[in-house]
């Protein structure tokens, strides 16, 4: 199952990268997204997939 999830994430990142390039932008990695679960602060597992665009 992990193999397919990893492959899906890679495909999504490739697609987003192409879209960003078409808009003369680039992807910038984000540190993480904090969320509260039962009062605890945890990083969201999909945080690495959140694109942040900047103009180049």
N, C-alpha and C positions, 0 to 999 in steps of 0.2 A: 504494500500500500504506500509506503514511504517513497518508493521509486516513482509511482505515478503522480504523487503530490509534488515531488521535486520537479518532474518533467513538466507538469502543468504550470508551476510557478516560473520556470525558465521560459516557457512559451509566452506567458503573460508579460514577463519583463522584456523579452525581445520585441513584442508587439508595441508595448508602451515606449520603448526606446526608439523604434521606427517612427511612431507618431510624434514624439518629441523632436526628433531630427527634422521631420517634415515642417515643423513649426519653428525651426532654428532655435531649439532649446535642448537642454541636456538634463539627464536625471542626476539627482544628488541624493546620496544615501542619507537616511534619517537615523537619529540615535535610537529612537524607540517611542512607543506610545504607552503611556501609563494608564492603567485602568484599575478601578477598585473592585476587588472580589472579596466579599466578607471582611471588609475593612483593611485588606492587605493591598498594597500597591504592587502590581505585577506588569511586566511588559507583555504587550499583545503579541502572539506568535506571528501574526501577519504584518507586523510593523515594517519588516524589510521590504514588503511589496508596495508600501505607500510611496508613490512617486512625488517628488518635489521638483518642480520645473524652474529653471532659471534661463534667462535669455543669454545667448552667447554672441 
